Amino acid sequence: MASTFTHRNLPRLLLQAREAVMAHTRPSLREHALSDQQWRVLRVLGEHGAVETGRVAREAFILGPSLTGVLARMERDDLITRSRDPEDQRRTVVEATAHGMKLVKKLSSSIESHYQWLEQSLGKTKLTQLYGLLDELIALEQPE
């Protein structure tokens, strides 16, 4: 039976691309006993400092109920601290501890070197185009 699809499976291609990129990162994460989700949280905190939990969930792409468990384990492992937002006591703010920031610094150098390799392999123009196309696709698919 012939396929009724004319286009390639974009969600699958995006997942394959993600897995191909993460294959370089995961061994370093595992060396430091970090899950992919924990790294995404630390990356957000490393980029922005103290962040409200809702923003962490959005930027790290972790659903609220899962984030609660991830943050509890990270707090237990001295990677993050949680506190009430002084301006709005209903909100919780998450911040990386000194230990968490040390891991961000250590891991970011190996991750950045992989991005340098990607840039050399694809060329700066293509990598910039890839980032631009992904940004456009994300914006296009966002509900209004």
N, C-alpha and C positions, 0 to 999 in steps of 0.2 A: 504494500500500500504506500502510495506517495505521501510525503509530508505536506501538510497544509501550511507550513511555516515558510516564509520567504527570507526572513532575517535570521541571523545567528542568534543564539541564546545569550543575550547581553547580561542578564543576572549571573548566569553560570560563568561567563568570561570574566566578569568583575570579581567573582569569588575566586576563580583560578588565579587571577592576577594578584589578589590579596594574599592567597596562600603562597604563591611564588615569592613574593616580597617577604612575607613573614617567615618563610623557611630559613632566611638568613638571620632573622632576629631571634627566633625562638630558642636556639641553643644558648644564647647569652642570657635570655630571660630565665631559662631553666637553671643555669649556673647559679643564679641568685634567688632561686625558689619563687619566681614570679610567674603568675598566669598572664595570659594576654590581657585580660580585663584589668588586672592590677597595674600592668604597665600602662594601659590607656589612661587610667586614673592618674598615675604618677606623671605621665606626659602632660596632661592638662594642668596639673598643679605646678609642674616645672615651667610651663609656659606662662601661667597666669598668677601664681602665688595662691593666696587663700581664695577659695571659690565656694559659693553656695552649692549645696548638694544637687539642686535641680539643674544647674549649669553643668556640673560634673556629669550627671546622667546624660544630658544632651550631647555634650562634646565627646564623651567617652563611648557613646552609643551603648549604654547599659540601662536596661529597664529598672525602674525604681525598686521593686522587690529584690531583684538580683543585686542591685547596688548596695542595699542595706547589708547583705551578707558579705559582699566583697569588702566594704569599708570596715565591717566588724573584724574580719580577718587581718586587714591591713593595720588596724589600730592595735590589735593583739600582737602583731609582729613589729610594732614600733616604726611603721612606715608613714603613718598619718596621725593627726589629731583631729577631733571634732569638737566644736564649741558652738554655742548659741550666737547668732548674729546680734551684735550689740544694738543695732538699729531696729531689728525686728526679731523678737524672741521666738517667734514661730519658726524661724529659719535656722538651719544648721550650716555652719561653714566648715569646710574641710581644708586642711593645710598639711603639706608634707613636713615630716620631722627632719631633723638634721640627717638621720640615717636614710630617710627616703630621698632627700635631695642629693646625698652622696651617691646613691644608686642611679638617680637621674643623670648626674654628671658622668658617671662611669659608663653607663649604657648609651648615653647620647653620642659619645665619641665613636663607638663602634657602629652605631646606626648611621651617623653622619658619614662615616667612611664608606658605608654601603651605598648611601645616596650619591656620594662622589663617584663611586664606581658606575652607578646607573647613569649619571650624567656623562661620564666619559664613554660609556658603551653606546648609549642612545644619541648622545650629543646634546648640548645645552638647549638648542632650538627645539628638538623633539620633546625633551623632558618638559620644557616650558609649555609647549603645545599640549602635552598630556595633562599637565596640571590645569591648564585653561579649559580644555574640553571637559574634564571631570567637574570643574567648578560650574561650567555652563549646564551640564547635564543635571547636576544637583539642583541648581537654581530653577531649571525648567520643570523639574518633577516636584518641586515644593508646592504644597497646597497653598492657595492664596489666603 
